């Protein structure tokens, strides 16, 4: 009997799409907060170049929402108080039991703003990782504090506008990408950058031979399929990931040239556009050589052993040296201690 290949292909396609659909349904029910490719998270969205970023037009997009329940339970489903609050669709609150995020239509934390600005506005954009993005307290992020400080008793005719472009866990590669792609169109007068510690894993990764390899996005094309992401989640506990990063403690200085190149690209791109670039030193607690026993008592550092903290200190010191070198090489760059 002659085999009907068309029928076999038809059956395969049907089963493929059925399995893909069922995988998506399962991911949405169990991994809604972590799988951004589902495009349902109210705060974050998948980004092909950056892996993730804060969601643009969060109040115009149909996503699931966090609901606030009487006992402060976090849930993406069920009853409770509204998870999104916006009066004009351009800015508003994304509710969260730990605290509320103020987001605007451009995909940044903080109040909304017009893309075009008058001569009376001096626009500053801050870039970096979690130190810049801040915690739940919107008005306690350093960009919001900086804006209030600059405008307090300000007797000049200009208003200082500070935009928070920080994103949690962004490396210098991500900062460079978002600066060129998303920040330059905002026409800033100044950018302030605190970036370096999130490069720690990149810096101690061996066998990096080029800038492109240092900043490569490791997402596979298969990641777009729900069934592939589900299989990865299922197999993750069974696969012991081998790493050569222990060797990296000895070779991290070799990779610092790629970190330097990221900051240098931002500086050189900014110069002809008359954009001032402020480079902020990495946390002083490392720079001062604070004893391990003191550092280990800090909640954000308690999970690290002495060797890891010492590595962070060394990275911070080397990164600060690179920043100071770039100041000497570029007349549009300045350095500030955190």
N, C-alpha and C positions, 0 to 999 in steps of 0.2 A: 504493500500500500504506500502510495506516494505521500511524503510528509508535507503538511500544509504549514509552510513557514510564516505565511501571513497571519494565520490563526494563532500560532505560537507567539508571534510578536505582539498581536493584539492582547492576548491574555497577559503577557509580561508587562505591557504598558499599564493595563488595568490594575494589576497587583502592585506595580511600582507606585502609582499615584495613590492607591488605597493605603499602602504602607507609609508613604510620605505624609498623607493626611492624618492618619492615626498617630504617627510620631509627633506631628505638630500639635495635635490635641493633647497628647500626654505631656509634652514639654510645657504647653501653656498652663496645664493644671498643676505642674510640680516645680517648674523652673522659670516661672514668669519673670522673676526679679533678676535672674542671672543670664538668661538667654536673650540678649538685646536684638538678635536677628528676628525675633518674633514681632518686633516693632510695636510692643504693647506697654513697655515700661513708661510711666508718666514723666519721669525726670530725665532719663538717659535714652539715647538712640545709638544704633550701630553706625559706625563711620568706617568706610573702606580704607581710608588712609591712616586713621588714628585709632581704629578699633572701636572707640566710643567717644562721644562728647555729650554735653548737655543738650537736651532736645530743643530745637528751634520751633517756634510757633507751638509751644506746648498746650496752649488753650484753644488752638484751632485744630488739634489732632485728636482723633478718636482712639484713646488708649484706655487701659484699665487704670484704676485709681486706688490710692491708699485710702482706706476709711479709718476714721478715728473712733474707736469703741470706748465705752465707759471706763474699762479697766486698762486703757492705753495699749490694748493688743494691736499689733500691726497685721493688717490683712489687705489683700488686694480684692477680696470679694466680701459679700455679705453686707449687713446693715451698718449703720453708724453715721457719723457726720460726713458732709460732702468732702471729697478728696481734692477737688480743684475749686479755687475761688478766684474769679477774675471779673472786674467790672467792665473792662473795655476789650478783652481778648488779646491785649498786647503784653500786659504784665499781670502777675497775680501770685497767689500762694499755691504750692503743691503741699497738701497736708501730709504729715508724718508724725507718728507717735513720739518720736524723739525730738521733733522740732519741724518747723515749716520752712520750705525753701521759697524764696522769692526769685522767680525766673521771668525773663523778658522774651520777646518774640525772636531776638537774634540768637538765642541759645547761650545766654550768659546769666550769671547770678546778679541780682540787683534790679533797680528800677529800669524801665524802658527808656529809650532815647531815640532821637531822630538820627538817621544816617548822615544827613547833611547838617552841618553845624554853622553857627554864625561866628564871626570874628571875635565875639565876646566870650567864647568858650575855649578854654585850654584843655584839650582832651588827653588824658593819660590812660593807658591800658596796662594793667598788671598781668603778668604771665608767670606760670610755674605750676607746681603740683599742689598737694593738699595744704601746704602752709599758706598759699595764696588763695585757693578756693575756699578754705575755711570750713568750720563745722556748721552745725545747724543754725547757730545764732547769726542771722543775716547782718544785723547791725554791728556785730563784733568781728567780722572779717576785716583784715587789715586794709583792703581797698576802701571799704566804707568809712573806717576810722580816718584814713588818710584824707579822704574827701572832706570830711567835717573839719579836720585840723587845718587844711589849706584854706578853707573858706571862712573859718572863724576870724572875725575882725579883719576880713580881707577888704582893703581899701582901694584895690586896683579895679579897673573897669572890667576885668575878665573874671569869669567864673571857672573854677577848677572842677572838671568832670572826670571822675575816676571810674573806669569800667573794669570789672573783675573778669579777666579772661582765664583764670586759673582752673585747672581740672585735676582731680585726684589721680595720683600715680603717673602723671605725664612726665616723660623723660625730656632731655634737651632736644631729641629728634622730634618729639611731638610738639614741643614749644616752637621749634623752627617751622614746622609744617603749618600749625595753626596761625602763626604770625604772617607767613607769606600768603596763605590762602584766605584767612578770615579776618585778620586784623588790619592789614594794609588797606582794604576797602573802606575801613572806618576813618581813614585819614587822621591818625593820631599825631599829636605834637610830641609825645613821649611814650616810651614803653619802659616798664620796670620789670626786671626779670629776676626771680629767685629760682634757680634750677641747678640740679647736680646730684642730690642724694638719690633720686629715683633712677639715676644712671648706674647705681652701684652694681646691679647684676650684669648690665651690659659691659661695664668696665672690667669685670673679672671673668668675662667669657673669652676663652682662648680661641685661637685660629681665626680671628677677625683680620681681614686683609685690606678692607676698603671702607670708605664712608657709607657706601650703599649697603654693604653687609652689616655694618654697625646699626643702621637705621631700618633694616629690612622688616617688613610686616610679614609675619610667619603664618598668616591665615591661609589655609588651603582653599582652593576653589570649591571643594566638596562641602565646605562649611555652610554654603547656602542651602544645603539640603537638611531638613529636619531629622531624617533618619540617621544621617551621618553624625550629627551632633549628639543624638540620643545614644548611638552605639559608643561614642567616645565617653560619654558620662558613665555608661554601664561598665565599660572596660577599664576605666581610670583606676579603680581600687586594685585591679588585678595586674596592672602593668607598673613595674618598678622603673621609674624614670631615672636613667643614669645621667649624671652630670659631671662635667669636668671643671665646674666652677671653683672647686677647692683649690685647683692650680691657680685660679685667677687672683688669689690673694698676693701672689708673687709677681703677676704680670699686668696688674691693672694700670700701671703707669704707661704701658705701651698703647693702651686704648684711649688715654686721655686726649690724644691728638684729635680724635674724632669728636669728642665732647667740645674741644676748643673750636673745631671747624664749624660746629652748629652755631655757637655764639658769634663766631667771626662772620658767618653768613648773614645773621641778623644785623650785625653792626654795619657791614658793607652795603647791604640792601637799604638800610635806613639813611645812610649818609647823603646820597643825592636827593632824597625826599625831605631833608632837613628834620628828620625825626631824631630826637635825643634818646639814647639808650642808657638806662640805669641798670647796673648789675649789682645785685644785693648779695653780700657774703652769706655763706651757708651757716647754719645755727652756731652761735657762739659757744654753746655748751661743749661742743667738740673742740673748738679752737682753743679754749682755755685749758683743756686737758683735765676736765673735772673727773675726780676718781670714779671708778666703776660702781662702787657701792652707792654713790649719790645718784648717778644716772639710772641705775637699775631700779630705783624707787619711783621713778617717773612712770606713770601708767603707759605712756606711748612707747616707752623703751624697755619695759619690764620683760618682754618676750625675747630679748636679745642677750646672747652671752657676751662675755668680755671681749672675745676675739672679734666678734661682729661689730661691736661698738667701737673698738679700736680701728677697725677697717673704715667705718663711717668717718671717724675723726681724720684719718689719713686722706680719704677722698675729699673731705671738706677743705682741708688745708691746701691740697693740690689744686682743687677747683678755684679757691680764692686767689691763688697765685696766677692762674690763667686769666681770671677776670681782671686782675691788676695789670697784667701784660697787655691785654686788649685795650685798656684805658690809655696806656702809653702809645699804642699804635693807631688809635682812632680818636680824632678830635670831637666826635659826637657821642662818645661813651664816657660815663662817669661811674665811679664805684662807691658803694655805701655799705657800711657795716650794719648787720641786722641787730 
